Amino acid sequence: MDTELKKRLAEKPLQALPLTGFFENYPVEKYLVQADFLLVCGRSDYLWAYLCGDNPEDLYSLLEQFDYTTLFFANVEEWMLPVLTHKRKIEWKLTTHRYYLPDKKIVEPPEYLCKSLDPSMARYIYSQSAYKDFTSEDYIRERLQRDVSGGVWLDGSLVGWGLTHDDSSLGFLHVVPPYRGKGLGENILRFLVEEKQQKKKPVFVNIEPHNHQSINLVKKLGFLFDREVSWLKLV
């Protein structure tokens, strides 16, 4: 990521959280600037166009220049949808609420022993995922190689885990059914926060609005609501 792009992202620290995280993991393939609006492309599972700005006219102008080089868009706020779809339709959309942990917030360490996950566990983690339409075994394996992860082993088996998405947000938090209700999810999240903070990296999550259990958990740990964002594929 070049110096000019880093400077522009630093001017919008909350809105740019996923851009900063994504482009620390993957190279910038292309970026366009219109006034204060950014459109930045990089490839993980797909070629994603990340959006960052607040002016609809600037976004219209960028899309004309961009000419829909890719149809996958991220960090999409609700007001951006009419602009993105004035020439295209939405094939699918995943909407979440973003919560972030203030830099100076201290989270208590985990009570259960957590350990980082090995990439060889990707197949098992994928087999348990409720989001198979939005992820893959290869994607999970790459995330285990590139960023923090954590799991709890009980009775000789991996019974709960968490890792990150390609924008470095914490996610994939999962506890197998027989071990739920024991606080393992909170324990794993505390471990992941600790790992991120030791690396001096921003801590944030994306949670579907109906997932009240996870929302209550992150609020309990001191996370604050930022905004609603979507990932979408156009046609």
C-alpha positions as CSV (number, residue, x, y, z in Angstrom):
1,M,0.0,0.0,0.0
2,D,1.6,3.3,-1.0
3,T,2.0,6.3,1.3
4,E,-0.7,8.4,-0.3
5,L,-3.3,5.7,0.1
6,K,-2.3,5.1,3.7
7,K,-2.6,8.8,4.4
8,R,-6.1,8.9,2.9
9,L,-7.3,5.9,4.9
10,A,-6.0,7.4,8.1
11,E,-8.3,10.3,7.5
12,K,-11.3,8.0,7.9
13,P,-10.2,5.6,10.6
14,L,-13.5,4.0,11.3
15,Q,-15.0,3.8,7.8
16,A,-11.6,2.6,6.5
17,L,-11.2,-0.2,9.1
18,P,-11.8,-3.0,6.7
19,L,-9.7,-1.4,3.9
20,T,-6.8,-1.0,6.3
21,G,-7.1,-4.7,7.3
22,F,-7.7,-6.1,3.9
23,F,-4.8,-4.3,2.2
24,E,-2.4,-5.3,5.0
25,N,-3.2,-8.9,3.9
26,Y,-3.5,-8.5,0.1
27,P,-1.8,-6.2,-2.4
28,V,-3.7,-3.3,-4.0
29,E,-4.4,-4.1,-7.6
30,K,-6.0,-0.8,-8.5
31,Y,-7.4,2.3,-6.7
32,L,-9.2,5.4,-7.8
33,V,-9.8,8.7,-6.0
34,Q,-12.5,11.2,-6.5
35,A,-12.3,14.2,-4.1
36,D,-12.4,12.4,-0.7
37,F,-13.9,9.1,-2.0
38,L,-11.8,6.0,-2.4
39,L,-12.4,2.8,-4.5
40,V,-9.7,0.3,-3.8
41,C,-9.4,-3.2,-5.4
42,G,-7.6,-6.3,-4.1
43,R,-8.0,-10.0,-4.5
44,S,-8.7,-12.6,-1.8
45,D,-11.3,-15.2,-2.8
46,Y,-12.6,-12.7,-5.4
47,L,-11.5,-9.4,-6.7
48,W,-13.1,-7.0,-4.2
49,A,-13.8,-3.3,-4.7
50,Y,-13.8,-1.6,-1.3
51,L,-15.6,1.7,-1.0
52,C,-14.8,4.5,1.4
53,G,-16.4,7.9,1.3
54,D,-19.7,9.8,1.8
55,N,-20.6,11.7,-1.3
56,P,-23.0,10.0,-3.9
57,E,-21.8,12.2,-6.7
58,D,-18.2,11.2,-6.1
59,L,-19.2,7.5,-6.1
60,Y,-21.1,7.9,-9.4
61,S,-18.0,9.5,-10.9
62,L,-15.7,6.7,-9.7
63,L,-18.0,4.0,-11.0
64,E,-17.9,5.6,-14.5
65,Q,-14.1,5.5,-14.3
66,F,-14.1,2.0,-12.9
67,D,-16.6,0.6,-15.4
68,Y,-17.4,-2.3,-13.1
69,T,-14.0,-3.9,-13.4
70,T,-15.3,-6.3,-10.8
71,L,-18.9,-7.0,-9.6
72,F,-17.9,-7.8,-6.0
73,F,-18.2,-4.8,-3.7
74,A,-17.4,-4.4,0.0
75,N,-17.8,-1.9,2.8
76,V,-21.0,-0.9,1.1
77,E,-23.3,1.4,3.2
78,E,-27.1,1.5,2.6
79,W,-27.0,4.9,0.9
80,M,-24.5,3.5,-1.7
81,L,-26.9,0.9,-3.0
82,P,-28.9,3.1,-5.4
83,V,-25.7,4.3,-6.9
84,L,-24.2,0.9,-7.3
85,T,-27.4,-0.5,-8.8
86,H,-28.3,2.3,-11.2
87,K,-26.9,0.1,-14.0
88,R,-26.8,-3.3,-12.3
89,K,-28.8,-5.6,-10.1
90,I,-27.8,-7.4,-6.9
91,E,-27.2,-11.1,-7.2
92,W,-26.6,-11.6,-3.5
93,K,-25.9,-9.4,-0.5
94,L,-24.6,-10.1,3.1
95,T,-25.4,-7.3,5.5
96,T,-23.8,-6.9,9.0
97,H,-23.3,-4.5,11.8
98,R,-19.8,-3.4,12.5
99,Y,-18.6,-3.1,16.1
100,Y,-15.1,-1.9,17.1
101,L,-13.1,-2.0,20.3
102,P,-11.7,1.4,21.3
103,D,-7.9,1.3,21.3
104,K,-7.5,1.9,25.0
105,K,-10.1,-0.6,26.1
106,I,-8.7,-3.5,28.2
107,V,-10.4,-6.9,27.9
108,E,-9.8,-9.5,30.6
109,P,-7.7,-12.5,29.5
110,P,-9.4,-15.8,28.7
111,E,-10.1,-18.3,31.5
112,Y,-9.8,-21.5,29.4
113,L,-6.6,-22.4,27.7
114,C,-6.7,-21.2,24.0
115,K,-4.2,-22.1,21.3
116,S,-3.7,-20.9,17.8
117,L,-5.1,-23.1,15.0
118,D,-3.1,-25.0,12.4
119,P,-4.1,-24.6,8.7
120,S,-4.6,-28.3,8.6
121,M,-7.8,-27.7,10.6
122,A,-9.4,-25.8,7.7
123,R,-11.4,-28.7,6.4
124,Y,-13.0,-29.5,9.8
125,I,-13.8,-25.8,10.4
126,Y,-15.4,-25.4,7.0
127,S,-17.5,-28.5,7.5
128,Q,-19.0,-26.9,10.6
129,S,-19.6,-23.5,9.0
130,A,-23.1,-22.0,8.6
131,Y,-21.8,-19.8,5.8
132,K,-20.7,-22.3,3.2
133,D,-22.3,-20.1,0.5
134,F,-19.9,-17.2,1.4
135,T,-16.7,-19.1,2.2
136,S,-14.6,-22.1,1.2
137,E,-12.1,-24.5,2.7
138,D,-9.2,-22.7,0.9
139,Y,-10.3,-19.3,2.2
140,I,-10.3,-20.6,5.8
141,R,-6.9,-22.2,5.3
142,E,-5.5,-18.9,4.0
143,R,-6.9,-17.0,7.0
144,L,-5.3,-19.5,9.4
145,Q,-2.0,-18.9,7.7
146,R,-2.2,-15.1,7.5
147,D,-3.7,-13.9,10.8
148,V,-4.6,-14.6,14.4
149,S,-6.8,-17.6,15.4
150,G,-7.7,-19.4,18.5
151,G,-9.4,-22.6,19.6
152,V,-10.3,-24.6,22.8
153,W,-9.7,-28.3,23.1
154,L,-11.8,-30.3,25.6
155,D,-12.0,-34.1,26.0
156,G,-9.3,-34.4,23.3
157,S,-11.3,-32.6,20.6
158,L,-11.4,-29.1,19.1
159,V,-14.8,-27.8,20.4
160,G,-14.7,-24.1,19.7
161,W,-12.7,-21.7,17.5
162,G,-12.5,-18.2,16.0
163,L,-10.3,-16.6,13.3
164,T,-10.4,-13.6,11.0
165,H,-11.9,-12.6,7.7
166,D,-9.9,-11.2,4.8
167,D,-10.4,-7.7,6.1
168,S,-8.8,-8.8,9.5
169,S,-12.1,-8.5,11.4
170,L,-12.7,-11.2,14.0
171,G,-15.1,-13.8,13.0
172,F,-16.0,-17.5,12.4
173,L,-16.7,-17.8,16.1
174,H,-18.2,-21.2,16.6
175,V,-18.7,-23.7,19.5
176,V,-19.9,-27.2,18.7
177,P,-23.4,-27.8,20.2
178,P,-22.6,-30.2,23.1
179,Y,-20.2,-27.5,24.6
180,R,-22.4,-24.4,24.2
181,G,-23.5,-22.5,27.3
182,K,-20.1,-22.8,29.0
183,G,-18.7,-19.4,28.1
184,L,-16.3,-20.9,25.5
185,G,-17.3,-18.3,22.8
186,E,-16.6,-15.4,25.1
187,N,-13.3,-17.1,26.1
188,I,-12.2,-17.5,22.5
189,L,-13.1,-13.9,21.6
190,R,-11.1,-12.6,24.6
191,F,-8.1,-14.6,23.3
192,L,-8.4,-13.2,19.8
193,V,-8.7,-9.6,21.2
194,E,-5.6,-10.2,23.2
195,E,-3.7,-11.5,20.2
196,K,-4.7,-8.5,18.1
197,Q,-3.8,-6.0,20.8
198,Q,-0.4,-7.6,21.3
199,K,0.2,-6.9,17.6
200,K,-1.2,-3.4,17.9
201,K,-3.9,-4.1,15.3
202,P,-7.4,-2.6,15.3
203,V,-10.1,-4.9,16.7
204,F,-13.5,-5.1,15.1
205,V,-16.2,-7.5,14.1
206,N,-19.0,-7.8,11.6
207,I,-22.2,-9.4,13.0
208,E,-25.5,-10.1,11.3
209,P,-28.2,-7.8,12.8
210,H,-30.4,-10.8,14.0
211,N,-27.5,-12.4,15.8
212,H,-28.4,-10.9,19.2
213,Q,-26.3,-13.4,21.2
214,S,-23.1,-12.3,19.5
215,I,-24.0,-8.6,19.6
216,N,-24.6,-8.9,23.4
217,L,-21.3,-10.6,23.8
218,V,-19.2,-8.0,22.0
219,K,-21.1,-5.2,23.8
220,K,-20.3,-6.9,27.1
221,L,-16.6,-6.8,26.2
222,G,-16.7,-3.1,25.4
223,F,-17.2,-3.0,21.6
224,L,-19.1,0.0,20.2
225,F,-21.4,0.1,17.2
226,D,-20.0,1.8,14.2
227,R,-22.3,1.3,11.1
228,E,-24.2,-1.2,8.9
229,V,-22.2,-2.5,5.9
230,S,-22.7,-5.1,3.2
231,W,-20.8,-7.3,0.8
232,L,-22.5,-7.8,-2.5
233,K,-22.2,-9.3,-5.9
234,L,-23.8,-7.5,-8.8
235,V,-24.9,-8.9,-12.2
